[in-house]
C-alpha cells in the first residue's frame, strides 16, 4: 500500500501511518514479522512469480498457513489461499 501511495497510484485520507493503524484495529489485523523460516521458504519457491516482495508474502502464507489478500492470480500457482 505504501508503495502505491508513493507512486501516486493510491490516495489515502491524511497520514498513511494513522490510516493503516486505524484500519488494522478496525479489522483485527496484526503485522506478521519476517522470520528465518519465511526467508528459507523463499529460497525453495519456483519462479512462477518474480517480484521479491510477493515471493516473500507467498512464503509467509505457506509457512503460516494463512491467506493472502491479492488480485494477483500468479499467486495461485503456489497453492496459497488467496482472497481477492
N, C-alpha and C positions, 0 to 999 in steps of 0.2 A: 504494500500500500504506500509506504513512504517513498519508494522509488517512483511509483506512478505520480504521486503528488509532486515530487521534484522535477519530473519531466513535463508537468503540466497536463497530464492525461487524466487526472482526477483532482477534484477540489473537495476540501472538507471545510466545514464552518469553524473558524477560529484556529486555535493551536492544535496541531496534529497529535501531539502527545496527550493533551487533555481529551481530545476526541477519541483516541484509541482506548485510553484508560476507562472512560465513561462507558464505551460500548463493550469492553471486556467485562466490566462489572455487571452491566445490564443483561448480558448474555451468558454469564457464568463461564467465561473463557479464561484459561490460565496460559501463561507463556511456557513453552517447552524448551528447556536448556539443551544445548548441543552436547552430547556425551561422546565418549570414545567409541561406544557401541554404534552410535549413529555414523560416525566418521568411518569406522571399519566397514560398515554395511555399504556405504557409498562405493568403496573400492571393489565391491563384488557385483555391483549392478551392471547389467548390459547397457549399451549405449542407445536405447530407444529414444532417450531424451538427452540433449547435450547441455542444457542450461544447468550450471553448477548449483544454483540456489534451489531449483526444482528437484534436482537429484538428491540434495540433502533432505528436502521435505519428504520425498519418496522414501528415503532410507529411514527417517524418523517414523513415518507412518507404518512401515513394515515392522520395525523393531518394537514399537509401542502398541501395535495393532489398533491404530486409530485412523479415522477417515481424514481425507484431505478435502478442503473446500476449494474447488477449482473448476473452471470450464474447460481446461486443457485435456482433451481426450488422449493425448500421448501418455498420460499417467496410467491409463487403463492397461497398457502393455506390461506393467509391473505387477498387476494383480492387487493394487491398493483399492481400498474402499474410497470412492470419490463422490462427494456431494457437489452437485452443480450441474 
